[in-house]
Amino acid sequence: MILRLFCLLFLYFLGNLVSAQQWTKALIDMCDASVPGSCGPYGWCETRKSGNRCHCQIGRMGIKCL
């Protein structure tokens, strides 16, 4: 009985968390492809539909490559 109540409460709160998130088409650019070195000395800027991202030599994408 307690397990069933716990599961119902968990699903209720999970449903509220998922419904609170909304899809947005905002682009987040983390680099500028027209500016050389905007990803630091070891990375390059990749243009994507979701926004520009830095591609680093070790494969991580972020703001700058160190």
CHARMM-style PDB file with segment names, atoms N, HN, CA, C and O in Angstrom:
ATOM      1  N   MET     1       0.823  -1.194   0.000  1.00  0.00      PROA
ATOM      2  CA  MET     1       0.000   0.000   0.000  1.00  0.00      PROA
ATOM      3  C   MET     1       0.869   1.261   0.000  1.00  0.00      PROA
ATOM      4  O   MET     1       0.609   2.205  -0.746  1.00  0.00      PROA
ATOM      5  N   ILE     2       1.895   1.262   0.840  1.00  0.00      PROA
ATOM      6  HN  ILE     2       2.107   0.495   1.446  1.00  0.00      PROA
ATOM      7  CA  ILE     2       2.774   2.430   0.912  1.00  0.00      PROA
ATOM      8  C   ILE     2       3.561   2.577  -0.382  1.00  0.00      PROA
ATOM      9  O   ILE     2       3.780   3.691  -0.858  1.00  0.00      PROA
ATOM     10  N   LEU     3       3.983   1.463  -0.946  1.00  0.00      PROA
ATOM     11  HN  LEU     3       3.806   0.557  -0.559  1.00  0.00      PROA
ATOM     12  CA  LEU     3       4.722   1.496  -2.208  1.00  0.00      PROA
ATOM     13  C   LEU     3       3.847   2.041  -3.332  1.00  0.00      PROA
ATOM     14  O   LEU     3       4.321   2.801  -4.177  1.00  0.00      PROA
ATOM     15  N   ARG     4       2.594   1.660  -3.344  1.00  0.00      PROA
ATOM     16  HN  ARG     4       2.209   1.043  -2.658  1.00  0.00      PROA
ATOM     17  CA  ARG     4       1.665   2.150  -4.363  1.00  0.00      PROA
ATOM     18  C   ARG     4       1.456   3.659  -4.216  1.00  0.00      PROA
ATOM     19  O   ARG     4       1.411   4.377  -5.215  1.00  0.00      PROA
ATOM     20  N   LEU     5       1.330   4.135  -2.995  1.00  0.00      PROA
ATOM     21  HN  LEU     5       1.367   3.551  -2.184  1.00  0.00      PROA
ATOM     22  CA  LEU     5       1.173   5.565  -2.741  1.00  0.00      PROA
ATOM     23  C   LEU     5       2.427   6.326  -3.155  1.00  0.00      PROA
ATOM     24  O   LEU     5       2.341   7.398  -3.754  1.00  0.00      PROA
ATOM     25  N   PHE     6       3.584   5.771  -2.836  1.00  0.00      PROA
ATOM     26  HN  PHE     6       3.654   4.900  -2.350  1.00  0.00      PROA
ATOM     27  CA  PHE     6       4.848   6.396  -3.226  1.00  0.00      PROA
ATOM     28  C   PHE     6       4.954   6.494  -4.750  1.00  0.00      PROA
ATOM     29  O   PHE     6       5.370   7.525  -5.279  1.00  0.00      PROA
ATOM     30  N   CYS     7       4.581   5.426  -5.453  1.00  0.00      PROA
ATOM     31  HN  CYS     7       4.243   4.588  -5.023  1.00  0.00      PROA
ATOM     32  CA  CYS     7       4.644   5.432  -6.917  1.00  0.00      PROA
ATOM     33  C   CYS     7       3.699   6.471  -7.509  1.00  0.00      PROA
ATOM     34  O   CYS     7       4.058   7.160  -8.463  1.00  0.00      PROA
ATOM     35  N   LEU     8       2.508   6.588  -6.958  1.00  0.00      PROA
ATOM     36  HN  LEU     8       2.216   6.028  -6.183  1.00  0.00      PROA
ATOM     37  CA  LEU     8       1.561   7.588  -7.450  1.00  0.00      PROA
ATOM     38  C   LEU     8       2.081   9.005  -7.231  1.00  0.00      PROA
ATOM     39  O   LEU     8       1.965   9.853  -8.116  1.00  0.00      PROA
ATOM     40  N   LEU     9       2.649   9.265  -6.063  1.00  0.00      PROA
ATOM     41  HN  LEU     9       2.742   8.576  -5.344  1.00  0.00      PROA
ATOM     42  CA  LEU     9       3.208  10.591  -5.798  1.00  0.00      PROA
ATOM     43  C   LEU     9       4.395  10.883  -6.712  1.00  0.00      PROA
ATOM     44  O   LEU     9       4.541  12.000  -7.208  1.00  0.00      PROA
ATOM     45  N   PHE    10       5.230   9.891  -6.931  1.00  0.00      PROA
ATOM     46  HN  PHE    10       5.111   8.983  -6.528  1.00  0.00      PROA
ATOM     47  CA  PHE    10       6.378  10.063  -7.817  1.00  0.00      PROA
ATOM     48  C   PHE    10       5.923  10.404  -9.236  1.00  0.00      PROA
ATOM     49  O   PHE    10       6.460  11.325  -9.853  1.00  0.00      PROA
ATOM     50  N   LEU    11       4.944   9.673  -9.753  1.00  0.00      PROA
ATOM     51  HN  LEU    11       4.509   8.925  -9.252  1.00  0.00      PROA
ATOM     52  CA  LEU    11       4.447   9.940 -11.102  1.00  0.00      PROA
ATOM     53  C   LEU    11       3.778  11.305 -11.196  1.00  0.00      PROA
ATOM     54  O   LEU    11       3.885  11.974 -12.224  1.00  0.00      PROA
ATOM     55  N   TYR    12       3.094  11.724 -10.142  1.00  0.00      PROA
ATOM     56  HN  TYR    12       3.008  11.181  -9.308  1.00  0.00      PROA
ATOM     57  CA  TYR    12       2.460  13.039 -10.129  1.00  0.00      PROA
ATOM     58  C   TYR    12       3.506  14.144 -10.217  1.00  0.00      PROA
ATOM     59  O   TYR    12       3.370  15.059 -11.029  1.00  0.00      PROA
ATOM     60  N   PHE    13       4.552  14.069  -9.387  1.00  0.00      PROA
ATOM     61  HN  PHE    13       4.663  13.325  -8.727  1.00  0.00      PROA
ATOM     62  CA  PHE    13       5.589  15.094  -9.400  1.00  0.00      PROA
ATOM     63  C   PHE    13       6.412  15.041 -10.682  1.00  0.00      PROA
ATOM     64  O   PHE    13       6.829  16.084 -11.185  1.00  0.00      PROA
ATOM     65  N   LEU    14       6.650  13.869 -11.211  1.00  0.00      PROA
ATOM     66  HN  LEU    14       6.311  13.021 -10.803  1.00  0.00      PROA
ATOM     67  CA  LEU    14       7.374  13.737 -12.469  1.00  0.00      PROA
ATOM     68  C   LEU    14       6.576  14.369 -13.609  1.00  0.00      PROA
ATOM     69  O   LEU    14       7.146  15.040 -14.469  1.00  0.00      PROA
ATOM     70  N   GLY    15       5.280  14.160 -13.617  1.00  0.00      PROA
ATOM     71  HN  GLY    15       4.816  13.615 -12.918  1.00  0.00      PROA
ATOM     72  CA  GLY    15       4.423  14.769 -14.635  1.00  0.00      PROA
ATOM     73  C   GLY    15       4.439  16.281 -14.563  1.00  0.00      PROA
ATOM     74  O   GLY    15       4.413  16.951 -15.595  1.00  0.00      PROA
ATOM     75  N   ASN    16       4.482  16.830 -13.354  1.00  0.00      PROA
ATOM     76  HN  ASN    16       4.503  16.286 -12.515  1.00  0.00      PROA
ATOM     77  CA  ASN    16       4.541  18.281 -13.203  1.00  0.00      PROA
ATOM     78  C   ASN    16       5.876  18.836 -13.671  1.00  0.00      PROA
ATOM     79  O   ASN    16       5.921  19.915 -14.263  1.00  0.00      PROA
ATOM     80  N   LEU    17       6.957  18.123 -13.418  1.00  0.00      PROA
ATOM     81  HN  LEU    17       6.921  17.247 -12.937  1.00  0.00      PROA
ATOM     82  CA  LEU    17       8.267  18.593 -13.870  1.00  0.00      PROA
ATOM     83  C   LEU    17       8.367  18.583 -15.389  1.00  0.00      PROA
ATOM     84  O   LEU    17       8.908  19.516 -15.982  1.00  0.00      PROA
ATOM     85  N   VAL    18       7.857  17.549 -16.012  1.00  0.00      PROA
ATOM     86  HN  VAL    18       7.418  16.790 -15.530  1.00  0.00      PROA
ATOM     87  CA  VAL    18       7.938  17.444 -17.469  1.00  0.00      PROA
ATOM     88  C   VAL    18       7.047  18.480 -18.132  1.00  0.00      PROA
ATOM     89  O   VAL    18       7.434  19.061 -19.146  1.00  0.00      PROA
ATOM     90  N   SER    19       5.876  18.722 -17.590  1.00  0.00      PROA
ATOM     91  HN  SER    19       5.562  18.251 -16.766  1.00  0.00      PROA
ATOM     92  CA  SER    19       4.969  19.686 -18.204  1.00  0.00      PROA
ATOM     93  C   SER    19       5.441  21.122 -18.005  1.00  0.00      PROA
ATOM     94  O   SER    19       5.010  22.012 -18.738  1.00  0.00      PROA
ATOM     95  N   ALA    20       6.316  21.368 -17.033  1.00  0.00      PROA
ATOM     96  HN  ALA    20       6.666  20.644 -16.438  1.00  0.00      PROA
ATOM     97  CA  ALA    20       6.815  22.722 -16.807  1.00  0.00      PROA
ATOM     98  C   ALA    20       7.867  23.117 -17.832  1.00  0.00      PROA
ATOM     99  O   ALA    20       8.133  24.304 -18.018  1.00  0.00      PROA
ATOM    100  N   GLN    21       8.472  22.134 -18.504  1.00  0.00      PROA
ATOM    101  HN  GLN    21       8.257  21.170 -18.353  1.00  0.00      PROA
ATOM    102  CA  GLN    21       9.479  22.435 -19.513  1.00  0.00      PROA
ATOM    103  C   GLN    21       8.796  22.725 -20.834  1.00  0.00      PROA
ATOM    104  O   GLN    21       7.851  22.039 -21.222  1.00  0.00      PROA
ATOM    105  N   GLN    22       9.283  23.751 -21.527  1.00  0.00      PROA
ATOM    106  HN  GLN    22      10.052  24.309 -21.212  1.00  0.00      PROA
ATOM    107  CA  GLN    22       8.714  24.109 -22.814  1.00  0.00      PROA
ATOM    108  C   GLN    22       9.814  24.178 -23.849  1.00  0.00      PROA
ATOM    109  O   GLN    22      10.936  24.588 -23.551  1.00  0.00      PROA
ATOM    110  N   TRP    23       9.492  23.775 -25.066  1.00  0.00      PROA
ATOM    111  HN  TRP    23       8.580  23.442 -25.308  1.00  0.00      PROA
ATOM    112  CA  TRP    23      10.436  23.820 -26.168  1.00  0.00      PROA
ATOM    113  C   TRP    23      10.540  25.255 -26.668  1.00  0.00      PROA
ATOM    114  O   TRP    23       9.532  25.944 -26.818  1.00  0.00      PROA
ATOM    115  N   THR    24      11.740  25.687 -26.918  1.00  0.00      PROA
ATOM    116  HN  THR    24      12.559  25.127 -26.795  1.00  0.00      PROA
ATOM    117  CA  THR    24      11.953  27.024 -27.449  1.00  0.00      PROA
ATOM    118  C   THR    24      12.866  26.931 -28.660  1.00  0.00      PROA
ATOM    119  O   THR    24      13.694  26.024 -28.752  1.00  0.00      PROA
ATOM    120  N   LYS    25      12.719  27.856 -29.574  1.00  0.00      PROA
ATOM    121  HN  LYS    25      12.047  28.593 -29.498  1.00  0.00      PROA
ATOM    122  CA  LYS    25      13.555  27.878 -30.763  1.00  0.00      PROA
ATOM    123  C   LYS    25      14.678  28.897 -30.628  1.00  0.00      PROA
ATOM    124  O   LYS    25      15.268  29.301 -31.631  1.00  0.00      PROA
ATOM    125  N   ALA    26      14.979  29.313 -29.419  1.00  0.00      PROA
ATOM    126  HN  ALA    26      14.500  28.985 -28.604  1.00  0.00      PROA
ATOM    127  CA  ALA    26      16.052  30.281 -29.202  1.00  0.00      PROA
ATOM    128  C   ALA    26      17.399  29.630 -29.500  1.00  0.00      PROA
ATOM    129  O   ALA    26      17.659  28.501 -29.085  1.00  0.00      PROA
ATOM    130  N   LEU    27      18.245  30.348 -30.216  1.00  0.00      PROA
ATOM    131  HN  LEU    27      18.033  31.265 -30.554  1.00  0.00      PROA
ATOM    132  CA  LEU    27      19.582  29.860 -30.533  1.00  0.00      PROA
ATOM    133  C   LEU    27      20.555  30.360 -29.483  1.00  0.00      PROA
ATOM    134  O   LEU    27      20.513  31.525 -29.087  1.00  0.00      PROA
ATOM    135  N   ILE    28      21.419  29.488 -29.041  1.00  0.00      PROA
ATOM    136  HN  ILE    28      21.454  28.541 -29.363  1.00  0.00      PROA
ATOM    137  CA  ILE    28      22.454  29.867 -28.083  1.00  0.00      PROA
ATOM    138  C   ILE    28      23.791  29.688 -28.781  1.00  0.00      PROA
ATOM    139  O   ILE    28      24.266  28.566 -28.953  1.00  0.00      PROA
ATOM    140  N   ASP    29      24.392  30.797 -29.182  1.00  0.00      PROA
ATOM    141  HN  ASP    29      24.005  31.709 -29.042  1.00  0.00      PROA
ATOM    142  CA  ASP    29      25.685  30.753 -29.848  1.00  0.00      PROA
ATOM    143  C   ASP    29      26.787  30.859 -28.805  1.00  0.00      PROA
ATOM    144  O   ASP    29      26.826  31.814 -28.030  1.00  0.00      PROA
ATOM    145  N   MET    30      27.680  29.879 -28.786  1.00  0.00      PROA
ATOM    146  HN  MET    30      27.648  29.103 -29.415  1.00  0.00      PROA
ATOM    147  CA  MET    30      28.784  29.877 -27.845  1.00  0.00      PROA
ATOM    148  C   MET    30      30.078  30.341 -28.489  1.00  0.00      PROA
ATOM    149  O   MET    30      31.103  30.455 -27.817  1.00  0.00      PROA
ATOM    150  N   CYS    31      30.036  30.612 -29.797  1.00  0.00      PROA
ATOM    151  HN  CYS    31      29.204  30.520 -30.343  1.00  0.00      PROA
ATOM    152  CA  CYS    31      31.209  31.137 -30.491  1.00  0.00      PROA
ATOM    153  C   CYS    31      30.734  31.863 -31.745  1.00  0.00      PROA
ATOM    154  O   CYS    31      29.565  31.774 -32.118  1.00  0.00      PROA
ATOM    155  N   ASP    32      31.637  32.570 -32.380  1.00  0.00      PROA
ATOM    156  HN  ASP    32      32.587  32.643 -32.077  1.00  0.00      PROA
ATOM    157  CA  ASP    32      31.333  33.291 -33.609  1.00  0.00      PROA
ATOM    158  C   ASP    32      32.247  32.757 -34.701  1.00  0.00      PROA
ATOM    159  O   ASP    32      33.468  32.878 -34.608  1.00  0.00      PROA
ATOM    160  N   ALA    33      31.651  32.162 -35.744  1.00  0.00      PROA
ATOM    161  HN  ALA    33      30.659  32.064 -35.819  1.00  0.00      PROA
ATOM    162  CA  ALA    33      32.441  31.547 -36.810  1.00  0.00      PROA
ATOM    163  C   ALA    33      33.243  32.572 -37.601  1.00  0.00      PROA
ATOM    164  O   ALA    33      34.244  32.221 -38.226  1.00  0.00      PROA
ATOM    165  N   SER    34      32.822  33.828 -37.586  1.00  0.00      PROA
ATOM    166  HN  SER    34      32.009  34.114 -37.078  1.00  0.00      PROA
ATOM    167  CA  SER    34      33.540  34.856 -38.347  1.00  0.00      PROA
ATOM    168  C   SER    34      34.710  35.453 -37.570  1.00  0.00      PROA
ATOM    169  O   SER    34      35.507  36.200 -38.137  1.00  0.00      PROA
ATOM    170  N   VAL    35      34.823  35.136 -36.289  1.00  0.00      PROA
ATOM    171  HN  VAL    35      34.175  34.529 -35.829  1.00  0.00      PROA
ATOM    172  CA  VAL    35      35.911  35.663 -35.461  1.00  0.00      PROA
ATOM    173  C   VAL    35      36.938  34.558 -35.234  1.00  0.00      PROA
ATOM    174  O   VAL    35      36.634  33.565 -34.574  1.00  0.00      PROA
ATOM    175  N   PRO    36      38.151  34.715 -35.772  1.00  0.00      PROA
ATOM    176  CA  PRO    36      39.164  33.681 -35.536  1.00  0.00      PROA
ATOM    177  C   PRO    36      39.573  33.624 -34.069  1.00  0.00      PROA
ATOM    178  O   PRO    36      39.750  34.657 -33.424  1.00  0.00      PROA
ATOM    179  N   GLY    37      39.717  32.430 -33.559  1.00  0.00      PROA
ATOM    180  HN  GLY    37      39.574  31.591 -34.083  1.00  0.00      PROA
ATOM    181  CA  GLY    37      40.133  32.255 -32.169  1.00  0.00      PROA
ATOM    182  C   GLY    37      39.024  32.412 -31.154  1.00  0.00      PROA
ATOM    183  O   GLY    37      39.307  32.527 -29.962  1.00  0.00      PROA
ATOM    184  N   SER    38      37.748  32.422 -31.587  1.00  0.00      PROA
ATOM    185  HN  SER    38      37.518  32.328 -32.555  1.00  0.00      PROA
ATOM    186  CA  SER    38      36.663  32.578 -30.614  1.00  0.00      PROA
ATOM    187  C   SER    38      36.487  31.328 -29.750  1.00  0.00      PROA
ATOM    188  O   SER    38      35.789  31.369 -28.736  1.00  0.00      PROA
ATOM    189  N   CYS    39      37.114  30.223 -30.143  1.00  0.00      PROA
ATOM    190  HN  CYS    39      37.681  30.189 -30.966  1.00  0.00      PROA
ATOM    191  CA  CYS    39      37.080  28.998 -29.339  1.00  0.00      PROA
ATOM    192  C   CYS    39      38.419  28.731 -28.676  1.00  0.00      PROA
ATOM    193  O   CYS    39      38.677  27.615 -28.225  1.00  0.00      PROA
ATOM    194  N   GLY    40      39.252  29.720 -28.614  1.00  0.00      PROA
ATOM    195  HN  GLY    40      39.042  30.626 -28.981  1.00  0.00      PROA
ATOM    196  CA  GLY    40      40.561  29.539 -28.014  1.00  0.00      PROA
ATOM    197  C   GLY    40      41.562  29.047 -29.045  1.00  0.00      PROA
ATOM    198  O   GLY    40      41.216  28.873 -30.213  1.00  0.00      PROA
ATOM    199  N   PRO    41      42.790  28.825 -28.629  1.00  0.00      PROA
ATOM    200  CA  PRO    41      43.835  28.454 -29.581  1.00  0.00      PROA
ATOM    201  C   PRO    41      43.735  27.014 -30.088  1.00  0.00      PROA
ATOM    202  O   PRO    41      44.363  26.679 -31.093  1.00  0.00      PROA
ATOM    203  N   TYR    42      42.965  26.162 -29.421  1.00  0.00      PROA
ATOM    204  HN  TYR    42      42.455  26.434 -28.606  1.00  0.00      PROA
ATOM    205  CA  TYR    42      42.951  24.743 -29.774  1.00  0.00      PROA
ATOM    206  C   TYR    42      41.624  24.260 -30.344  1.00  0.00      PROA
ATOM    207  O   TYR    42      41.466  23.059 -30.561  1.00  0.00      PROA
ATOM    208  N   GLY    43      40.675  25.139 -30.593  1.00  0.00      PROA
ATOM    209  HN  GLY    43      40.803  26.115 -30.416  1.00  0.00      PROA
ATOM    210  CA  GLY    43      39.371  24.705 -31.077  1.00  0.00      PROA
ATOM    211  C   GLY    43      38.919  25.486 -32.291  1.00  0.00      PROA
ATOM    212  O   GLY    43      39.554  26.461 -32.693  1.00  0.00      PROA
ATOM    213  N   TRP    44      37.815  25.048 -32.870  1.00  0.00      PROA
ATOM    214  HN  TRP    44      37.299  24.256 -32.544  1.00  0.00      PROA
ATOM    215  CA  TRP    44      37.243  25.764 -33.999  1.00  0.00      PROA
ATOM    216  C   TRP    44      35.733  25.820 -33.824  1.00  0.00      PROA
ATOM    217  O   TRP    44      35.143  24.979 -33.144  1.00  0.00      PROA
ATOM    218  N   CYS    45      35.121  26.810 -34.438  1.00  0.00      PROA
ATOM    219  HN  CYS    45      35.600  27.492 -34.990  1.00  0.00      PROA
ATOM    220  CA  CYS    45      33.691  27.057 -34.284  1.00  0.00      PROA
ATOM    221  C   CYS    45      32.914  26.289 -35.350  1.00  0.00      PROA
ATOM    222  O   CYS    45      33.234  26.369 -36.536  1.00  0.00      PROA
ATOM    223  N   GLU    46      31.900  25.550 -34.926  1.00  0.00      PROA
ATOM    224  HN  GLU    46      31.640  25.485 -33.962  1.00  0.00      PROA
ATOM    225  CA  GLU    46      31.027  24.821 -35.841  1.00  0.00      PROA
ATOM    226  C   GLU    46      29.660  25.486 -35.844  1.00  0.00      PROA
ATOM    227  O   GLU    46      29.087  25.757 -34.789  1.00  0.00      PROA
ATOM    228  N   THR    47      29.142  25.745 -37.037  1.00  0.00      PROA
ATOM    229  HN  THR    47      29.607  25.525 -37.894  1.00  0.00      PROA
ATOM    230  CA  THR    47      27.817  26.328 -37.171  1.00  0.00      PROA
ATOM    231  C   THR    47      26.792  25.203 -37.181  1.00  0.00      PROA
ATOM    232  O   THR    47      26.900  24.261 -37.967  1.00  0.00      PROA
ATOM    233  N   ARG    48      25.793  25.307 -36.300  1.00  0.00      PROA
ATOM    234  HN  ARG    48      25.706  26.072 -35.662  1.00  0.00      PROA
ATOM    235  CA  ARG    48      24.738  24.293 -36.195  1.00  0.00      PROA
ATOM    236  C   ARG    48      23.380  24.975 -36.200  1.00  0.00      PROA
ATOM    237  O   ARG    48      23.287  26.189 -36.018  1.00  0.00      PROA
ATOM    238  N   LYS    49      22.334  24.196 -36.407  1.00  0.00      PROA
ATOM    239  HN  LYS    49      22.410  23.210 -36.555  1.00  0.00      PROA
ATOM    240  CA  LYS    49      20.978  24.746 -36.390  1.00  0.00      PROA
ATOM    241  C   LYS    49      20.603  25.258 -35.005  1.00  0.00      PROA
ATOM    242  O   LYS    49      19.865  26.235 -34.879  1.00  0.00      PROA
ATOM    243  N   SER    50      21.109  24.603 -33.973  1.00  0.00      PROA
ATOM    244  HN  SER    50      21.709  23.809 -34.075  1.00  0.00      PROA
ATOM    245  CA  SER    50      20.771  24.985 -32.603  1.00  0.00      PROA
ATOM    246  C   SER    50      21.682  26.079 -32.060  1.00  0.00      PROA
ATOM    247  O   SER    50      21.514  26.520 -30.924  1.00  0.00      PROA
ATOM    248  N   GLY    51      22.641  26.517 -32.862  1.00  0.00      PROA
ATOM    249  HN  GLY    51      22.777  26.158 -33.785  1.00  0.00      PROA
ATOM    250  CA  GLY    51      23.567  27.562 -32.423  1.00  0.00      PROA
ATOM    251  C   GLY    51      25.001  27.105 -32.613  1.00  0.00      PROA
ATOM    252  O   GLY    51      25.275  25.909 -32.713  1.00  0.00      PROA
ATOM    253  N   ASN    52      25.892  28.042 -32.660  1.00  0.00      PROA
ATOM    254  HN  ASN    52      25.669  29.013 -32.579  1.00  0.00      PROA
ATOM    255  CA  ASN    52      27.306  27.732 -32.880  1.00  0.00      PROA
ATOM    256  C   ASN    52      27.922  27.131 -31.626  1.00  0.00      PROA
ATOM    257  O   ASN    52      27.621  27.548 -30.508  1.00  0.00      PROA
ATOM    258  N   ARG    53      28.788  26.145 -31.831  1.00  0.00      PROA
ATOM    259  HN  ARG    53      29.031  25.807 -32.740  1.00  0.00      PROA
ATOM    260  CA  ARG    53      29.463  25.477 -30.720  1.00  0.00      PROA
ATOM    261  C   ARG    53      30.942  25.356 -31.021  1.00  0.00      PROA
ATOM    262  O   ARG    53      31.346  25.237 -32.177  1.00  0.00      PROA
ATOM    263  N   CYS    54      31.740  25.387 -29.977  1.00  0.00      PROA
ATOM    264  HN  CYS    54      31.411  25.484 -29.038  1.00  0.00      PROA
ATOM    265  CA  CYS    54      33.179  25.167 -30.109  1.00  0.00      PROA
ATOM    266  C   CYS    54      33.448  23.670 -30.159  1.00  0.00      PROA
ATOM    267  O   CYS    54      32.941  22.911 -29.333  1.00  0.00      PROA
ATOM    268  N   HSD    55      34.240  23.257 -31.121  1.00  0.00      PROA
ATOM    269  HN  HSD    55      34.651  23.874 -31.792  1.00  0.00      PROA
ATOM    270  CA  HSD    55      34.667  21.857 -31.215  1.00  0.00      PROA
ATOM    271  C   HSD    55      36.130  21.818 -30.815  1.00  0.00      PROA
ATOM    272  O   HSD    55      36.979  22.443 -31.452  1.00  0.00      PROA
ATOM    273  N   CYS    56      36.413  21.085 -29.764  1.00  0.00      PROA
ATOM    274  HN  CYS    56      35.724  20.578 -29.247  1.00  0.00      PROA
ATOM    275  CA  CYS    56      37.768  21.025 -29.224  1.00  0.00      PROA
ATOM    276  C   CYS    56      38.478  19.775 -29.731  1.00  0.00      PROA
ATOM    277  O   CYS    56      37.840  18.858 -30.248  1.00  0.00      PROA
ATOM    278  N   GLN    57      39.779  19.744 -29.584  1.00  0.00      PROA
ATOM    279  HN  GLN    57      40.298  20.489 -29.165  1.00  0.00      PROA
ATOM    280  CA  GLN    57      40.566  18.606 -30.036  1.00  0.00      PROA
ATOM    281  C   GLN    57      40.214  17.329 -29.281  1.00  0.00      PROA
ATOM    282  O   GLN    57      40.307  16.237 -29.842  1.00  0.00      PROA
ATOM    283  N   ILE    58      39.813  17.447 -28.026  1.00  0.00      PROA
ATOM    284  HN  ILE    58      39.738  18.334 -27.570  1.00  0.00      PROA
ATOM    285  CA  ILE    58      39.476  16.256 -27.251  1.00  0.00      PROA
ATOM    286  C   ILE    58      37.998  15.884 -27.386  1.00  0.00      PROA
ATOM    287  O   ILE    58      37.526  14.976 -26.703  1.00  0.00      PROA
ATOM    288  N   GLY    59      37.264  16.578 -28.263  1.00  0.00      PROA
ATOM    289  HN  GLY    59      37.648  17.316 -28.818  1.00  0.00      PROA
ATOM    290  CA  GLY    59      35.896  16.201 -28.561  1.00  0.00      PROA
ATOM    291  C   GLY    59      34.826  16.879 -27.733  1.00  0.00      PROA
ATOM    292  O   GLY    59      33.640  16.652 -27.975  1.00  0.00      PROA
ATOM    293  N   ARG    60      35.191  17.693 -26.776  1.00  0.00      PROA
ATOM    294  HN  ARG    60      36.154  17.877 -26.580  1.00  0.00      PROA
ATOM    295  CA  ARG    60      34.190  18.360 -25.957  1.00  0.00      PROA
ATOM    296  C   ARG    60      33.727  19.633 -26.646  1.00  0.00      PROA
ATOM    297  O   ARG    60      34.497  20.291 -27.346  1.00  0.00      PROA
ATOM    298  N   MET    61      32.467  19.971 -26.440  1.00  0.00      PROA
ATOM    299  HN  MET    61      31.841  19.438 -25.871  1.00  0.00      PROA
ATOM    300  CA  MET    61      31.938  21.200 -27.013  1.00  0.00      PROA
ATOM    301  C   MET    61      31.527  22.116 -25.875  1.00  0.00      PROA
ATOM    302  O   MET    61      30.900  21.682 -24.909  1.00  0.00      PROA
ATOM    303  N   GLY    62      31.875  23.350 -25.993  1.00  0.00      PROA
ATOM    304  HN  GLY    62      32.384  23.702 -26.778  1.00  0.00      PROA
ATOM    305  CA  GLY    62      31.539  24.299 -24.952  1.00  0.00      PROA
ATOM    306  C   GLY    62      31.838  25.704 -25.394  1.00  0.00      PROA
ATOM    307  O   GLY    62      31.759  26.025 -26.580  1.00  0.00      PROA
ATOM    308  N   ILE    63      32.183  26.544 -24.439  1.00  0.00      PROA
ATOM    309  HN  ILE    63      32.248  26.283 -23.475  1.00  0.00      PROA
ATOM    310  CA  ILE    63      32.415  27.946 -24.748  1.00  0.00      PROA
ATOM    311  C   ILE    63      33.820  28.163 -25.283  1.00  0.00      PROA
ATOM    312  O   ILE    63      33.987  28.817 -26.313  1.00  0.00      PROA
ATOM    313  N   LYS    64      34.806  27.646 -24.631  1.00  0.00      PROA
ATOM    314  HN  LYS    64      34.671  27.115 -23.795  1.00  0.00      PROA
ATOM    315  CA  LYS    64      36.197  27.780 -25.097  1.00  0.00      PROA
ATOM    316  C   LYS    64      36.925  26.470 -24.885  1.00  0.00      PROA
ATOM    317  O   LYS    64      36.602  25.700 -23.981  1.00  0.00      PROA
ATOM    318  N   CYS    65      37.910  26.230 -25.731  1.00  0.00      PROA
ATOM    319  HN  CYS    65      38.172  26.856 -26.465  1.00  0.00      PROA
ATOM    320  CA  CYS    65      38.735  25.029 -25.597  1.00  0.00      PROA
ATOM    321  C   CYS    65      40.038  25.427 -24.924  1.00  0.00      PROA
ATOM    322  O   CYS    65      40.709  26.361 -25.363  1.00  0.00      PROA
ATOM    323  N   LEU    66      40.392  24.727 -23.873  1.00  0.00      PROA
ATOM    324  HN  LEU    66      39.847  23.968 -23.517  1.00  0.00      PROA
ATOM    325  CA  LEU    66      41.636  25.038 -23.164  1.00  0.00      PROA
ATOM    326  C   LEU    66      42.630  23.920 -23.327  1.00  0.00      PROA
ATOM    327  OT1 LEU    66      43.739  23.999 -22.800  1.00  0.00      PROA
TER     328      LEU     66
END
